[in-house]
Amino acid sequence: MRTLILGVVLLLAAAGPASAELKIGVLDYQALFQGYEGYDEAQNIFNKDLDAWQNQKQQMVTELLQAREDYEAQRLLFDPDTRQEREAQIARLEAELYQFEQDKFGPEGEAVRRNMELSEPIHEKIREVVKTVAEEEGYDLVLDVTGMVLYQKPEMLMNEKVGAALKSRG
């Protein structure tokens, strides 16, 4: 990624005199995020929540494994109705475990939401400060070391020009 940033900077510098005035800043966003004073506290809260959810999950797994073990050990002694009841109970425990995993650890689960809830204030503060510093120091563009654009002067956006060109070309 650093070669990408270097390539962009070299391309802009070679583009001509107008681009020579372009002021670009680069920072390590991840280092800023992890070094921010509220990061450790947010991470500790998140880890406690994760541990609690993992403990709940482990209890559910233990209950399911015990139900399966009990069923296997006694199934020959069960009449068909009892066997069916126990199988339904195991299926219910499996479904509950799956639903719990999705609710807590799935792509839209509580862990993702909680992480965002705890980290968003830090991200917002960093974005605000990046914007303020960029404007005060006259930066046209601020990039993360990964190549992600963190700030650009509003006049650098080309949406109107490109949109008009698209319309004119049908």
Phi, psi and omega in degrees: 000325179297328177292328176297312179299313179300319179297318178296315180297314179296320179297316179294321180293325181277350186287342177141179185298325181295323180283340181297337180274356181291127180253119184241135175243149179231137178218164178260095184300315182300319179294320177297315181300310182288338179270352181294143187301330181272354184298310184300318179295315179298318180295320178296318178297314180298317180297323177296317178298315179300316179300318179297316180293321178296321178295318176300315180298317181297322176297319179294319178296316179299316178298318180295314180297321179294318179297319178295316181297315179298317180299312182297322181289332187242359189299328179291339180273344184280144170282166184304323180293316179295318178302315181295321178298314180295319178296321178294322178296316179297317178298321178295316178297320177297316180295319179296319178297313179300314181296320178299313179301317179294316181295324184265316190245359181291175184300335177241025186281176183298326180296317179296314180296319181293319178299316179295318180301319182281327184268337184301318177301325179291314178300317181298316180297316180297316179301317179300313183291321177301314180298313181299311180297317180300316180290318180294324183267358176077030177282139175273329187210134175234128182242150169278160179298342177277351180102354180289136178282124179260333179205143169213148177299140181304326181289352177281342179292134185250015184305313182296314181295314181292320177299316178295320179294322177296318180295319182289337180265002171073000000 
